[in-house]
Amino acid sequence: MTRLLLGAAALAGLAAPWPGVPRLGDAVAAGTGRTPVGPRGVYYGWASPADARVWLEAAPCDRDDPPARVVLESGQALAALLGLAPPPLAFALDGSAVLSLPGAQDQASALDVGAGFVAASAGPDRPGSADGGRGSSDADGGPGAAARGPRREAFARARVTCRSWREAAWALGRLEVEQVDGPAGDDRPLAVVLVPEPAHTGVYAVLLLWTWDEPVTLRSVGYAPASAATGRVVAGVGSADSWPEWRAAIRGWSEAGARGAVDPGRPAVRPYWRADGPAPPLFVRDAASLDLALGPYSTALIALGAWSFRRPLEYLLAFPTVTYEHAGALRRVGLTEPLRLVKRQEPGVR
């Protein structure tokens, strides 16, 4: 038995070496001698029974040879060999899966693999899923995604087969996909938009949120895999008049080392049609337990930055999620615009 386990460990070592060491076939597309197909970094997305946002920055196939199939693996080779890890997620792709990253000035390409997670959410039971692959819909009388608590699936490797049967495999770094109830939109009690910030300030993005004629309570925000996130965010509740002052205060706090309290500073001189007085306070909060109450026609700001991650980022491509409570029910939604960060890139480029 001992020899069997040692042999399995040796095989697993060939299949999945230490982090940062490429496996045979990782560095190049098989048989082509091409350079790596995608950056290794932090990826975060969401899926619901009807929609998803899960993108990988990659160009595994030529333009005239589109991707036909993808396999996502956990990267835990030994655990998979012993039957202790979730099985790979494999599904077909079509030409629409290849897209250009919006706002990227480096002409980066992305692979949209969300369709496979939509199928896993709404389809039959899939082994290895925390809830058996059931969707987050309430149609069958069960609780939604927010009521059941976050369910995430994690992956570390991708392998794509092009239409010509040529393959490309690479290490993703870390990809997590969270189950949500649906996409965020302005037709619900809570509207959310993501505003990227110049990365050189240490502030990566702010989420601007506002309510309509009903109150809601913000419960949590997801923005990265648990292994990469510290959970620290900066949050404030007030009116839209405070947004410019809040953003300036957070930039200054970040550039000063992101330590201590966030001081909104002295009241700004405002036009006569805007409210006077100091901006409401800003707090450093745990992203998993925000518990921020927003009244009708109220606004909030949640800032993500270098302090929100365990170590400096080489690459980030994320679609944040927001969980809120309205009329006694929890709801989890996903943003449809990505947050992209690339190290050694010109400030402000996403």
VEXDREN-2710 file (C-alpha; in Angstrom, 1 decimal):
% VEXDREN-2710
k/r/px/py/pz
1/MET/0.0/0.0/0.0
2/THR/2.9/2.4/0.9
3/ARG/4.5/1.8/-2.5
4/LEU/1.2/2.4/-4.2
5/LEU/0.8/5.8/-2.5
6/LEU/4.4/6.7/-3.2
7/GLY/3.9/5.9/-6.9
8/ALA/0.7/7.9/-7.0
9/ALA/2.5/10.9/-5.4
10/ALA/5.3/10.6/-8.0
11/LEU/2.8/10.6/-10.9
12/ALA/1.0/13.5/-9.3
13/GLY/4.3/15.4/-9.1
14/LEU/4.7/15.0/-12.9
15/ALA/1.2/16.1/-13.5
16/ALA/1.1/19.1/-11.1
17/PRO/4.5/20.4/-9.8
18/TRP/5.1/23.0/-7.2
19/PRO/3.4/26.4/-7.8
20/GLY/5.2/28.4/-10.4
21/VAL/6.9/25.4/-12.1
22/PRO/5.2/24.7/-15.4
23/ARG/4.0/21.2/-16.2
24/LEU/4.8/19.6/-19.6
25/GLY/2.4/21.3/-22.0
26/ASP/1.8/24.3/-19.8
27/ALA/4.2/26.7/-21.4
28/VAL/3.2/26.2/-25.1
29/ALA/0.3/25.1/-27.1
30/ALA/0.8/21.5/-27.9
31/GLY/2.8/21.0/-31.1
32/THR/3.0/24.7/-32.0
33/GLY/5.9/26.2/-30.0
34/ARG/3.8/29.2/-29.2
35/THR/4.2/31.3/-26.1
36/PRO/1.9/30.9/-23.0
37/VAL/-1.7/31.3/-23.9
38/GLY/-2.8/33.3/-20.8
39/PRO/-1.5/35.0/-17.7
40/ARG/-1.4/33.3/-14.3
41/GLY/-3.2/35.3/-11.7
42/VAL/-6.4/35.8/-9.8
43/TYR/-9.7/35.2/-11.5
44/TYR/-13.2/35.5/-9.9
45/GLY/-16.6/35.2/-11.5
46/TRP/-20.2/34.3/-10.9
47/ALA/-22.9/32.0/-12.3
48/SER/-26.7/31.8/-12.0
49/PRO/-29.2/29.4/-13.6
50/ALA/-29.6/31.8/-16.6
51/ASP/-26.4/33.9/-16.9
52/ALA/-22.8/34.0/-15.9
53/ARG/-19.6/36.1/-16.0
54/VAL/-16.5/33.9/-16.0
55/TRP/-13.7/35.1/-18.2
56/LEU/-10.1/33.9/-18.7
57/GLU/-7.6/36.1/-20.4
58/ALA/-6.3/33.8/-23.0
59/ALA/-5.9/33.1/-26.7
60/PRO/-5.5/29.3/-26.9
61/CYS/-6.5/29.0/-30.5
62/ASP/-5.9/30.8/-33.8
63/ARG/-8.5/33.1/-35.2
64/ASP/-9.4/30.6/-38.0
65/ASP/-9.3/27.7/-35.6
66/PRO/-11.8/28.6/-32.7
67/PRO/-12.0/26.8/-29.4
68/ALA/-14.3/23.8/-29.3
69/ARG/-14.0/22.4/-25.8
70/VAL/-12.5/23.4/-22.4
71/VAL/-11.6/21.4/-19.3
72/LEU/-11.1/23.2/-16.0
73/GLU/-9.2/21.3/-13.3
74/SER/-8.7/21.9/-9.6
75/GLY/-5.0/21.4/-9.9
76/GLN/-5.0/19.0/-6.9
77/ALA/-3.6/16.1/-8.9
78/LEU/-2.9/13.7/-6.0
79/ALA/-6.2/14.4/-4.4
80/ALA/-8.0/13.8/-7.7
81/LEU/-6.0/10.5/-8.2
82/LEU/-7.2/9.3/-4.8
83/GLY/-10.8/10.4/-5.5
84/LEU/-10.7/13.2/-2.9
85/ALA/-11.0/16.2/-5.2
86/PRO/-13.9/17.4/-7.3
87/PRO/-13.8/16.1/-10.9
88/PRO/-12.8/18.4/-13.7
89/LEU/-15.5/20.5/-15.3
90/ALA/-15.6/19.9/-19.1
91/PHE/-18.0/21.5/-21.7
92/ALA/-18.2/22.6/-25.3
93/LEU/-17.4/26.1/-26.5
94/ASP/-18.4/28.0/-29.7
95/GLY/-17.2/31.0/-31.6
96/SER/-19.0/33.4/-29.3
97/ALA/-16.7/32.4/-26.4
98/VAL/-13.8/34.4/-27.8
99/LEU/-14.1/38.2/-27.0
100/SER/-12.0/41.3/-26.5
101/LEU/-11.7/42.6/-23.0
102/PRO/-13.6/45.9/-22.8
103/GLY/-11.4/48.9/-22.1
104/ALA/-8.2/47.0/-22.5
105/GLN/-5.7/49.1/-24.5
106/ASP/-3.4/46.2/-25.0
107/GLN/-5.9/44.4/-27.3
108/ALA/-6.2/41.5/-24.8
109/SER/-8.4/38.6/-25.7
110/ALA/-10.6/36.6/-23.3
111/LEU/-12.3/33.3/-23.2
112/ASP/-15.8/33.3/-21.9
113/VAL/-16.4/30.0/-20.1
114/GLY/-19.5/31.1/-18.3
115/ALA/-21.8/28.9/-20.4
116/GLY/-20.4/25.8/-18.7
117/PHE/-21.3/27.1/-15.2
118/VAL/-24.8/28.1/-16.3
119/ALA/-25.3/24.5/-17.4
120/ALA/-23.9/23.3/-14.1
121/SER/-26.2/25.6/-12.1
122/ALA/-29.4/24.8/-14.0
123/GLY/-28.6/21.2/-15.1
124/PRO/-28.7/17.8/-13.4
125/ASP/-26.6/16.9/-10.4
126/ARG/-22.8/17.1/-11.1
127/PRO/-20.5/15.2/-8.8
128/GLY/-18.3/17.3/-6.7
129/SER/-20.6/20.3/-6.4
130/ALA/-21.4/21.4/-2.9
131/ASP/-25.2/21.3/-3.6
132/GLY/-25.1/18.5/-6.2
133/GLY/-25.1/20.9/-9.1
134/ARG/-28.6/22.3/-8.4
135/GLY/-29.3/25.8/-9.5
136/SER/-30.0/28.8/-7.3
137/SER/-33.5/29.4/-8.6
138/ASP/-36.5/29.5/-6.2
139/ALA/-38.8/28.0/-8.8
140/ASP/-38.8/24.6/-7.0
141/GLY/-39.6/26.2/-3.7
142/GLY/-36.0/26.0/-2.4
143/PRO/-34.0/28.9/-1.1
144/GLY/-32.0/31.1/-3.5
145/ALA/-28.2/31.4/-3.7
146/ALA/-28.0/34.1/-1.0
147/ALA/-30.2/32.3/1.5
148/ARG/-28.2/29.1/1.2
149/GLY/-24.9/31.0/1.6
150/PRO/-22.1/31.3/-0.9
151/ARG/-21.1/28.2/-2.9
152/ARG/-17.9/28.5/-4.8
153/GLU/-16.0/26.2/-7.1
154/ALA/-12.3/26.6/-7.5
155/PHE/-10.0/25.8/-10.4
156/ALA/-6.3/26.1/-11.1
157/ARG/-5.7/24.8/-14.6
158/ALA/-7.4/25.0/-18.0
159/ARG/-7.0/22.9/-21.1
160/VAL/-8.6/24.0/-24.4
161/THR/-9.2/21.9/-27.5
162/CYS/-9.4/23.9/-30.8
163/ARG/-11.6/22.8/-33.7
164/SER/-8.6/21.3/-35.4
165/TRP/-8.0/19.1/-32.3
166/ARG/-4.9/21.1/-31.3
167/GLU/-4.7/21.5/-27.6
168/ALA/-3.4/24.2/-25.3
169/ALA/-3.0/23.9/-21.5
170/TRP/-1.9/26.4/-18.9
171/ALA/-1.9/27.2/-15.2
172/LEU/-4.6/29.8/-14.3
173/GLY/-3.3/30.6/-10.9
174/ARG/-6.6/30.7/-9.0
175/LEU/-10.2/30.8/-10.4
176/GLU/-13.3/30.8/-8.2
177/VAL/-16.9/31.0/-9.4
178/GLU/-19.6/31.9/-7.0
179/GLN/-23.3/31.0/-7.4
180/VAL/-25.6/34.0/-7.4
181/ASP/-29.3/34.7/-8.0
182/GLY/-28.7/36.8/-11.1
183/PRO/-26.9/39.8/-12.6
184/ALA/-27.0/43.2/-10.9
185/GLY/-29.2/45.7/-12.6
186/ASP/-30.9/49.1/-12.0
187/ASP/-34.4/47.6/-12.1
188/ARG/-34.1/46.2/-8.6
189/PRO/-34.2/47.8/-5.2
190/LEU/-30.4/48.2/-5.3
191/ALA/-28.3/49.5/-8.2
192/VAL/-24.6/48.9/-8.4
193/VAL/-21.8/50.2/-10.7
194/LEU/-18.1/49.5/-10.7
195/VAL/-15.7/52.4/-11.3
196/PRO/-12.0/51.5/-11.9
197/GLU/-9.4/53.7/-10.2
198/PRO/-5.8/54.5/-11.2
199/ALA/-3.9/51.5/-9.9
200/HIS/-0.8/53.5/-8.9
201/THR/-2.8/55.0/-6.0
202/GLY/-3.3/51.6/-4.5
203/VAL/-7.1/51.9/-5.0
204/TYR/-8.2/49.5/-7.6
205/ALA/-11.9/50.2/-7.9
206/VAL/-15.0/51.5/-6.1
207/LEU/-18.5/50.1/-6.1
208/LEU/-21.1/52.8/-6.1
209/LEU/-24.5/51.7/-4.8
210/TRP/-27.8/53.4/-4.5
211/THR/-31.4/52.5/-3.5
212/TRP/-34.8/53.6/-4.9
213/ASP/-37.9/54.0/-2.8
214/GLU/-37.2/51.0/-0.5
215/PRO/-34.5/50.3/2.1
216/VAL/-32.0/47.5/1.8
217/THR/-29.1/46.2/4.0
218/LEU/-25.8/45.4/2.4
219/ARG/-24.6/42.1/3.8
220/SER/-21.4/41.2/1.9
221/VAL/-19.2/41.7/-1.2
222/GLY/-17.2/39.1/-3.0
223/TYR/-14.3/40.2/-5.2
224/ALA/-11.6/37.5/-5.2
225/PRO/-10.9/33.9/-4.2
226/ALA/-10.6/33.4/-0.5
227/SER/-7.0/32.4/-0.8
228/ALA/-6.1/35.8/-2.4
229/ALA/-8.4/38.1/-0.4
230/THR/-7.9/39.7/3.0
231/GLY/-11.6/40.7/3.1
232/ARG/-10.7/44.4/4.0
233/VAL/-12.7/47.0/2.2
234/VAL/-13.5/50.7/2.9
235/ALA/-17.2/51.5/3.1
236/GLY/-19.4/54.5/3.7
237/VAL/-23.1/55.3/3.6
238/GLY/-24.6/58.7/2.8
239/SER/-25.6/60.6/-0.4
240/ALA/-24.1/60.9/-3.8
241/ASP/-22.8/64.4/-2.9
242/SER/-20.1/62.7/-0.8
243/TRP/-18.8/60.4/-3.6
244/PRO/-16.0/62.8/-4.8
245/GLU/-14.8/63.6/-1.3
246/TRP/-14.9/59.9/-0.3
247/ARG/-12.9/58.9/-3.3
248/ALA/-10.3/61.6/-2.7
249/ALA/-10.0/60.6/1.0
250/ILE/-9.6/56.9/0.2
251/ARG/-6.8/57.7/-2.3
252/GLY/-5.0/59.7/0.3
253/TRP/-5.4/57.0/2.9
254/SER/-4.1/54.4/0.5
255/GLU/-1.1/56.4/-0.6
256/ALA/-0.3/57.0/3.1
257/GLY/0.0/53.2/3.8
258/ALA/-3.7/52.2/4.3
259/ARG/-3.3/52.2/8.1
260/GLY/-5.6/53.6/10.7
261/ALA/-8.9/55.4/10.2
262/VAL/-10.0/56.9/6.9
263/ASP/-10.4/60.7/7.4
264/PRO/-12.8/62.3/4.9
265/GLY/-11.2/65.6/5.7
266/ARG/-12.6/69.1/6.1
267/PRO/-16.0/69.8/4.5
268/ALA/-15.6/70.7/0.8
269/VAL/-16.9/73.9/-0.7
270/ARG/-20.0/72.8/-2.6
271/PRO/-22.3/74.5/-5.0
272/TYR/-25.4/76.0/-3.4
273/TRP/-27.7/73.2/-4.7
274/ARG/-25.7/70.5/-2.9
275/ALA/-26.0/69.8/0.8
276/ASP/-23.5/71.4/3.2
277/GLY/-21.6/69.8/6.0
278/PRO/-18.9/67.2/6.3
279/ALA/-19.0/64.0/4.3
280/PRO/-20.2/60.9/6.3
281/PRO/-17.5/58.8/7.9
282/LEU/-15.7/56.0/6.1
283/PHE/-14.9/52.7/7.8
284/VAL/-12.6/49.7/7.2
285/ARG/-15.0/46.7/7.1
286/ASP/-15.0/43.0/6.6
287/ALA/-16.3/42.3/3.1
288/ALA/-18.1/39.2/4.4
289/SER/-20.1/41.1/7.1
290/LEU/-20.7/44.6/6.0
291/ASP/-24.2/45.0/7.5
292/LEU/-24.7/48.5/6.1
293/ALA/-28.2/49.9/6.2
294/LEU/-29.3/52.0/3.3
295/GLY/-32.6/53.9/3.5
296/PRO/-34.7/54.9/0.6
297/TYR/-32.9/57.0/-2.0
298/SER/-29.6/56.5/-0.2
299/THR/-26.1/55.7/-1.5
300/ALA/-23.0/53.8/-0.4
301/LEU/-19.5/53.4/-1.6
302/ILE/-17.3/50.3/-1.2
303/ALA/-13.6/50.6/-2.2
304/LEU/-11.2/47.8/-3.1
305/GLY/-7.5/48.2/-3.2
306/ALA/-4.1/46.8/-2.4
307/TRP/-5.2/46.3/1.2
308/SER/-8.0/44.0/0.0
309/PHE/-5.4/41.3/-1.2
310/ARG/-3.0/39.1/0.7
311/ARG/0.0/39.9/-1.6
312/PRO/0.8/42.2/-4.5
313/LEU/-1.2/41.3/-7.6
314/GLU/0.4/40.2/-10.8
315/TYR/-2.9/39.9/-12.6
316/LEU/-6.6/40.3/-11.6
317/LEU/-9.8/39.7/-13.7
318/ALA/-12.9/39.7/-11.5
319/PHE/-16.6/40.2/-11.6
320/PRO/-17.6/41.3/-8.0
321/THR/-20.7/40.1/-6.3
322/VAL/-23.0/41.8/-3.8
323/THR/-25.3/40.3/-1.2
324/TYR/-28.1/42.4/0.2
325/GLU/-31.3/42.0/2.2
326/HIS/-34.6/43.4/1.0
327/ALA/-38.0/42.9/2.6
328/GLY/-36.7/40.1/4.8
329/ALA/-35.1/38.2/1.9
330/LEU/-31.5/37.8/0.9
331/ARG/-30.4/38.2/-2.6
332/ARG/-26.9/37.8/-4.2
333/VAL/-26.2/39.4/-7.6
334/GLY/-23.1/39.7/-9.8
335/LEU/-21.7/42.7/-11.6
336/THR/-21.5/42.5/-15.4
337/GLU/-18.5/44.8/-15.8
338/PRO/-15.0/43.3/-15.0
339/LEU/-12.3/44.7/-12.8
340/ARG/-9.0/44.1/-14.5
341/LEU/-5.5/44.8/-13.2
342/VAL/-2.2/44.1/-14.8
343/LYS/1.1/44.6/-13.1
344/ARG/3.6/47.0/-14.8
345/GLN/0.9/48.6/-16.8
346/GLU/0.4/52.3/-17.3
347/PRO/-1.8/53.9/-14.6
348/GLY/-5.5/53.8/-15.4
349/VAL/-5.3/51.2/-18.1
350/ARG/-7.7/48.3/-17.6
END
